[in-house]
């Protein structure tokens, strides 16, 4: 699905997504990644939802977002609270949703000027199923 252009193009904006990947400012990514408004997308070494660890969330928290939007793939799944405990202690919220909803939510929050991080799990095995 393609998304509409907006005046947020100077930031890292989700411009399209499908089951196998995402476009950030019209550049295609077919692997899990972290997106922040003012930082170039970075790979997330988590090829599947099950591979997420507390260390992944510590790395995301280092950017000091107000909220982390976790795109869990084709369906919504919830992360165990022990993995995000360090973020919770720092009052950084974590919201889990399917990846399409996560992309839309990230764009809205980013457009409002919020300090948001998008963590997308792009699972090649799930996309092939």
N, CA, C and O atoms as a GROMACS GRO file, in nm:
protein
  516
    1UNK      N    1   0.084  -0.117   0.000
    1UNK     CA    2   0.000   0.000   0.000
    1UNK      C    3   0.089   0.124   0.000
    1UNK      O    4   0.185   0.132   0.077
    2UNK      N    5   0.058   0.219  -0.084
    2UNK     CA    6   0.129   0.346  -0.089
    2UNK      C    7   0.058   0.445   0.001
    2UNK      O    8  -0.065   0.445   0.010
    3UNK      N    9   0.135   0.528   0.067
    3UNK     CA   10   0.078   0.632   0.152
    3UNK      C   11   0.095   0.766   0.084
    3UNK      O   12   0.180   0.782  -0.004
    4UNK      N   13   0.014   0.863   0.124
    4UNK     CA   14   0.020   0.996   0.064
    4UNK      C   15   0.142   1.072   0.112
    4UNK      O   16   0.189   1.052   0.224
    5UNK      N   17   0.193   1.160   0.027
    5UNK     CA   18   0.302   1.246   0.066
    5UNK      C   19   0.250   1.354   0.158
    5UNK      O   20   0.134   1.393   0.151
    6UNK      N   21   0.337   1.403   0.244
    6UNK     CA   22   0.300   1.510   0.335
    6UNK      C   23   0.418   1.604   0.351
    6UNK      O   24   0.524   1.584   0.292
    7UNK      N   25   0.398   1.706   0.433
    7UNK     CA   26   0.506   1.800   0.456
    7UNK      C   27   0.611   1.746   0.553
    7UNK      O   28   0.700   1.821   0.593
    8UNK      N   29   0.603   1.620   0.591
    8UNK     CA   30   0.699   1.559   0.682
    8UNK      C   31   0.816   1.495   0.608
    8UNK      O   32   0.894   1.423   0.669
    9UNK      N   33   0.830   1.518   0.478
    9UNK     CA   34   0.930   1.448   0.398
    9UNK      C   35   1.073   1.475   0.441
    9UNK      O   36   1.163   1.399   0.403
   10UNK      N   37   1.099   1.579   0.519
   10UNK     CA   38   1.234   1.600   0.569
   10UNK      C   39   1.268   1.501   0.680
   10UNK      O   40   1.384   1.490   0.722
   11UNK      N   41   1.167   1.429   0.727
   11UNK     CA   42   1.185   1.328   0.830
   11UNK      C   43   1.176   1.189   0.769
   11UNK      O   44   1.139   1.174   0.652
   12UNK      N   45   1.209   1.088   0.848
   12UNK     CA   46   1.198   0.949   0.805
   12UNK      C   47   1.051   0.909   0.811
   12UNK      O   48   0.996   0.886   0.919
   13UNK      N   49   0.988   0.902   0.695
   13UNK     CA   50   0.845   0.877   0.685
   13UNK      C   51   0.820   0.745   0.613
   13UNK      O   52   0.886   0.713   0.515
   14UNK      N   53   0.724   0.668   0.663
   14UNK     CA   54   0.683   0.545   0.595
   14UNK      C   55   0.602   0.587   0.473
   14UNK      O   56   0.498   0.652   0.485
   15UNK      N   57   0.651   0.550   0.354
   15UNK     CA   58   0.584   0.587   0.230
   15UNK      C   59   0.516   0.469   0.163
   15UNK      O   60   0.445   0.487   0.064
   16UNK      N   61   0.535   0.348   0.214
   16UNK     CA   62   0.467   0.231   0.161
   16UNK      C   63   0.504   0.108   0.242
   16UNK      O   64   0.606   0.106   0.310
   17UNK      N   65   0.419   0.007   0.235
   17UNK     CA   66   0.447  -0.118   0.304
   17UNK      C   67   0.366  -0.230   0.243
   17UNK      O   68   0.262  -0.207   0.181
   18UNK      N   69   0.415  -0.352   0.261
   18UNK     CA   70   0.342  -0.473   0.223
   18UNK      C   71   0.393  -0.586   0.311
   18UNK      O   72   0.467  -0.561   0.406
   19UNK      N   73   0.356  -0.709   0.283
   19UNK     CA   74   0.394  -0.823   0.366
   19UNK      C   75   0.544  -0.848   0.371
   19UNK      O   76   0.594  -0.905   0.468
   20UNK      N   77   0.617  -0.807   0.268
   20UNK     CA   78   0.759  -0.842   0.260
   20UNK      C   79   0.854  -0.729   0.295
   20UNK      O   80   0.975  -0.750   0.300
   21UNK      N   81   0.802  -0.609   0.318
   21UNK     CA   82   0.891  -0.500   0.349
   21UNK      C   83   0.820  -0.368   0.366
   21UNK      O   84   0.697  -0.361   0.369
   22UNK      N   85   0.901  -0.264   0.376
   22UNK     CA   86   0.851  -0.129   0.401
   22UNK      C   87   0.935  -0.030   0.320
   22UNK      O   88   1.052  -0.056   0.291
   23UNK      N   89   0.876   0.081   0.283
   23UNK     CA   90   0.949   0.190   0.219
   23UNK      C   91   0.955   0.307   0.316
   23UNK      O   92   0.853   0.350   0.371
   24UNK      N   93   1.076   0.357   0.336
   24UNK     CA   94   1.098   0.476   0.417
   24UNK      C   95   1.152   0.582   0.321
   24UNK      O   96   1.258   0.565   0.262
   25UNK      N   97   1.077   0.690   0.307
   25UNK     CA   98   1.111   0.795   0.210
   25UNK      C   99   1.142   0.733   0.073
   25UNK      O  100   1.240   0.768   0.008
   26UNK      N  101   1.057   0.641   0.033
   26UNK     CA  102   1.061   0.573  -0.098
   26UNK      C  103   1.181   0.480  -0.115
   26UNK      O  104   1.207   0.436  -0.227
   27UNK      N  105   1.254   0.449  -0.008
   27UNK     CA  106   1.362   0.350  -0.015
   27UNK      C  107   1.313   0.221   0.049
   27UNK      O  108   1.262   0.223   0.161
   28UNK      N  109   1.328   0.112  -0.022
   28UNK     CA  110   1.275  -0.018   0.019
   28UNK      C  111   1.367  -0.087   0.119
   28UNK      O  112   1.490  -0.086   0.104
   29UNK      N  113   1.307  -0.148   0.222
   29UNK     CA  114   1.377  -0.229   0.322
   29UNK      C  115   1.302  -0.361   0.335
   29UNK      O  116   1.180  -0.362   0.353
   30UNK      N  117   1.375  -0.471   0.326
   30UNK     CA  118   1.315  -0.604   0.336
   30UNK      C  119   1.365  -0.678   0.459
   30UNK      O  120   1.368  -0.802   0.460
   31UNK      N  121   1.404  -0.605   0.561
   31UNK     CA  122   1.452  -0.665   0.685
   31UNK      C  123   1.398  -0.584   0.802
   31UNK      O  124   1.352  -0.471   0.785
   32UNK      N  125   1.403  -0.642   0.921
   32UNK     CA  126   1.358  -0.572   1.040
   32UNK      C  127   1.443  -0.447   1.061
   32UNK      O  128   1.563  -0.447   1.034
   33UNK      N  129   1.378  -0.340   1.108
   33UNK     CA  130   1.450  -0.214   1.126
   33UNK      C  131   1.384  -0.126   1.230
   33UNK      O  132   1.271  -0.149   1.272
   34UNK      N  133   1.461  -0.025   1.271
   34UNK     CA  134   1.414   0.079   1.364
   34UNK      C  135   1.415   0.209   1.287
   34UNK      O  136   1.513   0.243   1.221
   35UNK      N  137   1.304   0.283   1.298
   35UNK     CA  138   1.289   0.410   1.229
   35UNK      C  139   1.260   0.517   1.333
   35UNK      O  140   1.172   0.501   1.417
   36UNK      N  141   1.335   0.626   1.325
   36UNK     CA  142   1.313   0.743   1.410
   36UNK      C  143   1.301   0.863   1.318
   36UNK      O  144   1.361   0.865   1.210
   37UNK      N  145   1.225   0.965   1.357
   37UNK     CA  146   1.202   1.077   1.266
   37UNK      C  147   1.327   1.143   1.210
   37UNK      O  148   1.330   1.175   1.091
   38UNK      N  149   1.429   1.163   1.290
   38UNK     CA  150   1.544   1.241   1.246
   38UNK      C  151   1.672   1.159   1.232
   38UNK      O  152   1.781   1.215   1.221
   39UNK      N  153   1.658   1.027   1.231
   39UNK     CA  154   1.774   0.938   1.221
   39UNK      C  155   1.748   0.839   1.108
   39UNK      O  156   1.638   0.786   1.096
   40UNK      N  157   1.848   0.815   1.025
   40UNK     CA  158   1.832   0.719   0.916
   40UNK      C  159   1.791   0.582   0.971
   40UNK      O  160   1.837   0.545   1.079
   41UNK      N  161   1.707   0.508   0.900
   41UNK     CA  162   1.664   0.375   0.947
   41UNK      C  163   1.784   0.286   0.975
   41UNK      O  164   1.884   0.288   0.903
   42UNK      N  165   1.772   0.208   1.081
   42UNK     CA  166   1.879   0.120   1.122
   42UNK      C  167   1.829  -0.024   1.127
   42UNK      O  168   1.716  -0.049   1.168
   43UNK      N  169   1.913  -0.118   1.084
   43UNK     CA  170   1.871  -0.259   1.092
   43UNK      C  171   1.844  -0.299   1.236
   43UNK      O  172   1.911  -0.251   1.328
   44UNK      N  173   1.748  -0.386   1.254
   44UNK     CA  174   1.718  -0.444   1.384
   44UNK      C  175   1.747  -0.593   1.371
   44UNK      O  176   1.682  -0.662   1.292
   45UNK      N  177   1.843  -0.641   1.446
   45UNK     CA  178   1.886  -0.780   1.437
   45UNK      C  179   1.784  -0.872   1.504
   45UNK      O  180   1.814  -0.940   1.602
   46UNK      N  181   1.662  -0.871   1.450
   46UNK     CA  182   1.554  -0.955   1.501
   46UNK      C  183   1.474  -1.005   1.380
   46UNK      O  184   1.379  -0.939   1.338
   47UNK      N  185   1.513  -1.118   1.324
   47UNK     CA  186   1.446  -1.167   1.203
   47UNK      C  187   1.305  -1.219   1.225
   47UNK      O  188   1.233  -1.247   1.129
   48UNK      N  189   1.263  -1.231   1.352
   48UNK     CA  190   1.128  -1.277   1.382
   48UNK      C  191   1.084  -1.220   1.516
   48UNK      O  192   1.167  -1.173   1.595
   49UNK      N  193   0.954  -1.223   1.540
   49UNK     CA  194   0.900  -1.176   1.668
   49UNK      C  195   0.961  -1.254   1.784
   49UNK      O  196   0.996  -1.195   1.886
   50UNK      N  197   0.973  -1.385   1.768
   50UNK     CA  198   1.026  -1.470   1.875
   50UNK      C  199   1.172  -1.440   1.909
   50UNK      O  200   1.218  -1.475   2.017
   51UNK      N  201   1.244  -1.377   1.818
   51UNK     CA  202   1.386  -1.350   1.842
   51UNK      C  203   1.411  -1.220   1.920
   51UNK      O  204   1.526  -1.190   1.952
   52UNK      N  205   1.307  -1.144   1.951
   52UNK     CA  206   1.324  -1.018   2.025
   52UNK      C  207   1.376  -1.044   2.166
   52UNK      O  208   1.335  -1.138   2.233
   53UNK      N  209   1.469  -0.958   2.210
   53UNK     CA  210   1.526  -0.968   2.344
   53UNK      C  211   1.520  -0.832   2.412
   53UNK      O  212   1.491  -0.730   2.349
   54UNK      N  213   1.548  -0.831   2.540
   54UNK     CA  214   1.554  -0.705   2.615
   54UNK      C  215   1.661  -0.613   2.557
   54UNK      O  216   1.646  -0.491   2.559
   55UNK      N  217   1.768  -0.670   2.505
   55UNK     CA  218   1.876  -0.589   2.448
   55UNK      C  219   1.827  -0.509   2.327
   55UNK      O  220   1.870  -0.395   2.307
   56UNK      N  221   1.738  -0.566   2.248
   56UNK     CA  222   1.682  -0.492   2.134
   56UNK      C  223   1.612  -0.365   2.184
   56UNK      O  224   1.628  -0.257   2.127
   57UNK      N  225   1.534  -0.380   2.291
   57UNK     CA  226   1.461  -0.265   2.343
   57UNK      C  227   1.554  -0.166   2.413
   57UNK      O  228   1.527  -0.045   2.413
   58UNK      N  229   1.663  -0.214   2.471
   58UNK     CA  230   1.763  -0.124   2.529
   58UNK      C  231   1.825  -0.038   2.420
   58UNK      O  232   1.845   0.082   2.439
   59UNK      N  233   1.855  -0.098   2.304
   59UNK     CA  234   1.912  -0.023   2.192
   59UNK      C  235   1.816   0.084   2.143
   59UNK      O  236   1.856   0.197   2.114
   60UNK      N  237   1.689   0.050   2.133
   60UNK     CA  238   1.588   0.147   2.089
   60UNK      C  239   1.574   0.257   2.193
   60UNK      O  240   1.563   0.375   2.158
   61UNK      N  241   1.574   0.220   2.320
   61UNK     CA  242   1.560   0.318   2.428
   61UNK      C  243   1.674   0.417   2.436
   61UNK      O  244   1.658   0.526   2.490
   62UNK      N  245   1.790   0.380   2.382
   62UNK     CA  246   1.904   0.472   2.383
   62UNK      C  247   1.875   0.600   2.306
   62UNK      O  248   1.940   0.702   2.328
   63UNK      N  249   1.778   0.596   2.216
   63UNK     CA  250   1.739   0.716   2.139
   63UNK      C  251   1.641   0.804   2.215
   63UNK      O  252   1.603   0.911   2.168
   64UNK      N  253   1.600   0.760   2.333
   64UNK     CA  254   1.511   0.834   2.423
   64UNK      C  255   1.379   0.877   2.359
   64UNK      O  256   1.341   0.994   2.368
   65UNK      N  257   1.309   0.783   2.295
   65UNK     CA  258   1.176   0.819   2.243
   65UNK      C  259   1.076   0.828   2.359
   65UNK      O  260   1.101   0.778   2.468
   66UNK      N  261   0.964   0.892   2.334
   66UNK     CA  262   0.854   0.892   2.431
   66UNK      C  263   0.776   0.762   2.423
   66UNK      O  264   0.723   0.713   2.522
   67UNK      N  265   0.771   0.708   2.301
   67UNK     CA  266   0.695   0.584   2.278
   67UNK      C  267   0.762   0.503   2.168
   67UNK      O  268   0.818   0.558   2.073
   68UNK      N  269   0.755   0.371   2.183
   68UNK     CA  270   0.803   0.277   2.082
   68UNK      C  271   0.681   0.208   2.024
   68UNK      O  272   0.602   0.148   2.098
   69UNK      N  273   0.666   0.215   1.894
   69UNK     CA  274   0.561   0.144   1.824
   69UNK      C  275   0.625   0.018   1.766
   69UNK      O  276   0.714   0.026   1.682
   70UNK      N  277   0.579  -0.099   1.812
   70UNK     CA  278   0.635  -0.226   1.766
   70UNK      C  279   0.541  -0.289   1.666
   70UNK      O  280   0.429  -0.328   1.700
   71UNK      N  281   0.586  -0.299   1.541
   71UNK     CA  282   0.511  -0.367   1.436
   71UNK      C  283   0.546  -0.514   1.439
   71UNK      O  284   0.660  -0.552   1.412
   72UNK      N  285   0.448  -0.598   1.471
   72UNK     CA  286   0.475  -0.740   1.498
   72UNK      C  287   0.449  -0.831   1.378
   72UNK      O  288   0.444  -0.953   1.394
   73UNK      N  289   0.433  -0.775   1.260
   73UNK     CA  290   0.410  -0.857   1.142
   73UNK      C  291   0.266  -0.849   1.096
   73UNK      O  292   0.199  -0.748   1.117
   74UNK      N  293   0.219  -0.957   1.034
   74UNK     CA  294   0.085  -0.957   0.975
   74UNK      C  295  -0.026  -0.955   1.080
   74UNK      O  296  -0.138  -0.913   1.052
   75UNK      N  297   0.006  -1.000   1.200
   75UNK     CA  298  -0.096  -0.997   1.306
   75UNK      C  299  -0.038  -0.935   1.432
   75UNK      O  300   0.084  -0.934   1.453
   76UNK      N  301  -0.126  -0.883   1.515
   76UNK     CA  302  -0.084  -0.821   1.639
   76UNK      C  303  -0.045  -0.929   1.741
   76UNK      O  304  -0.119  -1.025   1.764
   77UNK      N  305   0.072  -0.909   1.798
   77UNK     CA  306   0.119  -0.996   1.906
   77UNK      C  307   0.171  -0.906   2.016
   77UNK      O  308   0.209  -0.791   1.991
   78UNK      N  309   0.172  -0.956   2.137
   78UNK     CA  310   0.215  -0.874   2.250
   78UNK      C  311   0.347  -0.925   2.307
   78UNK      O  312   0.367  -1.045   2.325
   79UNK      N  313   0.434  -0.831   2.334
   79UNK     CA  314   0.567  -0.862   2.386
   79UNK      C  315   0.557  -0.887   2.537
   79UNK      O  316   0.475  -0.825   2.605
   80UNK      N  317   0.639  -0.976   2.589
   80UNK     CA  318   0.640  -1.002   2.732
   80UNK      C  319   0.694  -0.879   2.805
   80UNK      O  320   0.794  -0.822   2.762
   81UNK      N  321   0.630  -0.837   2.914
   81UNK     CA  322   0.673  -0.716   2.986
   81UNK      C  323   0.818  -0.721   3.035
   81UNK      O  324   0.880  -0.615   3.050
   82UNK      N  325   0.874  -0.839   3.059
   82UNK     CA  326   1.014  -0.844   3.104
   82UNK      C  327   1.110  -0.791   2.998
   82UNK      O  328   1.218  -0.742   3.031
   83UNK      N  329   1.072  -0.799   2.870
   83UNK     CA  330   1.160  -0.751   2.764
   83UNK      C  331   1.162  -0.598   2.757
   83UNK      O  332   1.260  -0.539   2.711
   84UNK      N  333   1.057  -0.536   2.803
   84UNK     CA  334   1.049  -0.390   2.795
   84UNK      C  335   1.056  -0.324   2.933
   84UNK      O  336   1.028  -0.204   2.945
   85UNK      N  337   1.093  -0.398   3.035
   85UNK     CA  338   1.097  -0.346   3.172
   85UNK      C  339   1.185  -0.222   3.185
   85UNK      O  340   1.149  -0.127   3.254
   86UNK      N  341   1.301  -0.223   3.120
   86UNK     CA  342   1.391  -0.107   3.130
   86UNK      C  343   1.327   0.017   3.068
   86UNK      O  344   1.346   0.128   3.118
   87UNK      N  345   1.251   0.001   2.960
   87UNK     CA  346   1.181   0.114   2.901
   87UNK      C  347   1.071   0.164   2.993
   87UNK      O  348   1.052   0.285   3.011
   88UNK      N  349   0.999   0.072   3.052
   88UNK     CA  350   0.890   0.108   3.143
   88UNK      C  351   0.944   0.188   3.261
   88UNK      O  352   0.882   0.286   3.302
   89UNK      N  353   1.058   0.148   3.315
   89UNK     CA  354   1.119   0.221   3.426
   89UNK      C  355   1.156   0.364   3.387
   89UNK      O  356   1.158   0.454   3.470
   90UNK      N  357   1.186   0.384   3.259
   90UNK     CA  358   1.223   0.518   3.208
   90UNK      C  359   1.101   0.593   3.156
   90UNK      O  360   1.115   0.701   3.097
   91UNK      N  361   0.982   0.537   3.177
   91UNK     CA  362   0.856   0.598   3.133
   91UNK      C  363   0.848   0.612   2.980
   91UNK      O  364   0.792   0.708   2.928
   92UNK      N  365   0.905   0.514   2.911
   92UNK     CA  366   0.893   0.505   2.765
   92UNK      C  367   0.787   0.401   2.736
   92UNK      O  368   0.802   0.284   2.771
   93UNK      N  369   0.680   0.443   2.672
   93UNK     CA  370   0.571   0.351   2.640
   93UNK      C  371   0.605   0.260   2.524
   93UNK      O  372   0.685   0.296   2.437
   94UNK      N  373   0.546   0.142   2.523
   94UNK     CA  374   0.562   0.046   2.414
   94UNK      C  375   0.423   0.000   2.373
   94UNK      O  376   0.346  -0.049   2.455
   95UNK      N  377   0.391   0.018   2.246
   95UNK     CA  378   0.263  -0.024   2.191
   95UNK      C  379   0.288  -0.129   2.084
   95UNK      O  380   0.368  -0.107   1.993
   96UNK      N  381   0.221  -0.242   2.093
   96UNK     CA  382   0.234  -0.350   1.996
   96UNK      C  383   0.113  -0.349   1.904
   96UNK      O  384  -0.001  -0.338   1.950
   97UNK      N  385   0.137  -0.362   1.774
   97UNK     CA  386   0.028  -0.370   1.677
   97UNK      C  387   0.080  -0.437   1.551
   97UNK      O  388   0.200  -0.452   1.532
   98UNK      N  389  -0.014  -0.478   1.464
   98UNK     CA  390   0.034  -0.536   1.339
   98UNK      C  391   0.114  -0.430   1.264
   98UNK      O  392   0.098  -0.310   1.289
   99UNK      N  393   0.199  -0.472   1.174
   99UNK     CA  394   0.293  -0.380   1.110
   99UNK      C  395   0.227  -0.270   1.028
   99UNK      O  396   0.277  -0.158   1.025
  100UNK      N  397   0.116  -0.300   0.962
  100UNK     CA  398   0.049  -0.196   0.884
  100UNK      C  399  -0.005  -0.086   0.976
  100UNK      O  400   0.011   0.032   0.947
  101UNK      N  401  -0.067  -0.124   1.086
  101UNK     CA  402  -0.116  -0.026   1.183
  101UNK      C  403   0.000   0.050   1.246
  101UNK      O  404  -0.010   0.170   1.272
  102UNK      N  405   0.112  -0.020   1.270
  102UNK     CA  406   0.229   0.044   1.329
  102UNK      C  407   0.284   0.153   1.237
  102UNK      O  408   0.321   0.261   1.282
  103UNK      N  409   0.289   0.124   1.107
  103UNK     CA  410   0.339   0.222   1.010
  103UNK      C  411   0.250   0.347   1.009
  103UNK      O  412   0.300   0.459   1.010
  104UNK      N  413   0.120   0.326   1.005
  104UNK     CA  414   0.027   0.440   1.004
  104UNK      C  415   0.039   0.520   1.133
  104UNK      O  416   0.042   0.644   1.129
  105UNK      N  417   0.045   0.451   1.247
  105UNK     CA  418   0.054   0.520   1.376
  105UNK      C  419   0.183   0.599   1.388
  105UNK      O  420   0.183   0.712   1.436
  106UNK      N  421   0.294   0.539   1.344
  106UNK     CA  422   0.422   0.610   1.346
  106UNK      C  423   0.412   0.739   1.266
  106UNK      O  424   0.452   0.845   1.315
  107UNK      N  425   0.359   0.734   1.144
  107UNK     CA  426   0.348   0.854   1.061
  107UNK      C  427   0.265   0.962   1.129
  107UNK      O  428   0.299   1.080   1.124
  108UNK      N  429   0.156   0.923   1.192
  108UNK     CA  430   0.070   1.020   1.260
  108UNK      C  431   0.145   1.086   1.376
  108UNK      O  432   0.147   1.208   1.388
  109UNK      N  433   0.206   1.004   1.461
  109UNK     CA  434   0.277   1.059   1.577
  109UNK      C  435   0.397   1.143   1.535
  109UNK      O  436   0.422   1.249   1.592
  110UNK      N  437   0.470   1.095   1.436
  110UNK     CA  438   0.585   1.170   1.386
  110UNK      C  439   0.539   1.304   1.329
  110UNK      O  440   0.604   1.406   1.350
  111UNK      N  441   0.427   1.303   1.256
  111UNK     CA  442   0.373   1.426   1.198
  111UNK      C  443   0.328   1.526   1.303
  111UNK      O  444   0.325   1.646   1.277
  112UNK      N  445   0.294   1.476   1.422
  112UNK     CA  446   0.256   1.562   1.534
  112UNK      C  447   0.377   1.613   1.611
  112UNK      O  448   0.363   1.688   1.707
  113UNK      N  449   0.496   1.572   1.568
  113UNK     CA  450   0.618   1.618   1.634
  113UNK      C  451   0.655   1.536   1.757
  113UNK      O  452   0.738   1.580   1.837
  114UNK      N  453   0.596   1.419   1.773
  114UNK     CA  454   0.626   1.335   1.889
  114UNK      C  455   0.760   1.264   1.872
  114UNK      O  456   0.804   1.238   1.760
  115UNK      N  457   0.825   1.233   1.984
  115UNK     CA  458   0.949   1.156   1.982
  115UNK      C  459   0.910   1.009   1.981
  115UNK      O  460   0.893   0.947   2.086
  116UNK      N  461   0.896   0.954   1.862
  116UNK     CA  462   0.846   0.818   1.845
  116UNK      C  463   0.951   0.733   1.774
  116UNK      O  464   1.025   0.781   1.689
  117UNK      N  465   0.957   0.606   1.811
  117UNK     CA  466   1.042   0.510   1.743
  117UNK      C  467   0.952   0.400   1.688
  117UNK      O  468   0.862   0.352   1.757
  118UNK      N  469   0.977   0.361   1.565
  118UNK     CA  470   0.906   0.250   1.502
  118UNK      C  471   1.003   0.133   1.492
  118UNK      O  472   1.108   0.145   1.429
  119UNK      N  473   0.968   0.022   1.553
  119UNK     CA  474   1.046  -0.101   1.542
  119UNK      C  475   0.960  -0.200   1.464
  119UNK      O  476   0.856  -0.244   1.512
  120UNK      N  477   1.005  -0.234   1.344
  120UNK     CA  478   0.929  -0.325   1.257
  120UNK      C  479   0.997  -0.459   1.247
  120UNK      O  480   1.117  -0.468   1.217
  121UNK      N  481   0.920  -0.564   1.272
  121UNK     CA  482   0.971  -0.699   1.251
  121UNK      C  483   0.924  -0.742   1.111
  121UNK      O  484   0.804  -0.753   1.085
  122UNK      N  485   1.019  -0.766   1.024
  122UNK     CA  486   0.989  -0.813   0.889
  122UNK      C  487   1.044  -0.955   0.882
  122UNK      O  488   1.164  -0.977   0.866
  123UNK      N  489   0.953  -1.049   0.893
  123UNK     CA  490   0.985  -1.190   0.901
  123UNK      C  491   0.964  -1.253   0.764
  123UNK      O  492   0.851  -1.270   0.720
  124UNK      N  493   1.074  -1.288   0.697
  124UNK     CA  494   1.066  -1.344   0.561
  124UNK      C  495   0.986  -1.474   0.560
  124UNK      O  496   0.913  -1.499   0.464
  125UNK      N  497   0.998  -1.557   0.663
  125UNK     CA  498   0.925  -1.684   0.668
  125UNK      C  499   0.775  -1.658   0.680
  125UNK      O  500   0.695  -1.729   0.619
  126UNK      N  501   0.736  -1.559   0.758
  126UNK     CA  502   0.595  -1.525   0.774
  126UNK      C  503   0.538  -1.471   0.643
  126UNK      O  504   0.425  -1.504   0.605
  127UNK      N  505   0.616  -1.389   0.574
  127UNK     CA  506   0.570  -1.330   0.448
  127UNK      C  507   0.550  -1.437   0.340
  127UNK      O  508   0.463  -1.424   0.255
  128UNK      N  509   0.632  -1.541   0.345
  128UNK     CA  510   0.625  -1.648   0.244
  128UNK      C  511   0.505  -1.741   0.270
  128UNK      O  512   0.458  -1.809   0.179
  129UNK      N  513   0.456  -1.742   0.393
  129UNK     CA  514   0.346  -1.833   0.428
  129UNK      C  515   0.212  -1.788   0.374
  129UNK      O  516   0.111  -1.855   0.397
   0.00000   0.00000   0.00000
